[in-house]
Amino acid sequence: MPKFKYKRVMLLDDNELDNYINEKIIQASHFSEKIYKNTSGKSALEFLSNIRIPENGMTDLYPEIIFVDLNMPMMDGFQFINYLKNTEKAPLKSRFVILTSSINDEDRRKAEELDKEIVFLNKPLNEMMLSQL
């Protein structure tokens, strides 16, 4: 059995091909044992809200890292992160990684204002990026 760096991560990107490619990169690098994929902020929030969070803030199902695309319809990545950070069920121990094709410095600044702990990565995801997380 390979040793994984994390038990669970979530990919949130409206592009199914990007989710598929990122899933294969994560699998090939043994970054995470389980990978949840969602194509909208709403579906990701529904999934996460169905996971009960005990007082310690984690369950054995909750993703340790959530990779979030910025440019999605109806609910963009910033809205998704902001919503999670401002709800009772906020994943206090989950790390957010913005994984985007945006090269706009304003997006980087906005991410830092939202949370200084957010990691900002430009697509495409690769094994070197994962090794630094």
Number of C-alpha atoms within 10 A of each C-alpha: 3 7 10 15 14 15 18 19 24 23 24 27 27 20 14 13 10 18 21 14 14 21 21 13 17 21 15 11 16 17 22 21 15 17 21 17 21 20 18 21 25 13 13 19 15 10 13 18 13 8 14 14 18 9 7 8 14 19 14 11 15 22 24 20 21 24 24 27 29 23 16 17 11 9 15 17 23 19 13 19 24 13 14 16 15 10 9 9 16 18 22 13 13 15 17 20 21 25 22 20 13 16 11 8 9 10 16 17 12 12 22 14 11 14 13 10 12 16 16 18 19 14 15 13 17 14 13 9 11 14 10 6 11
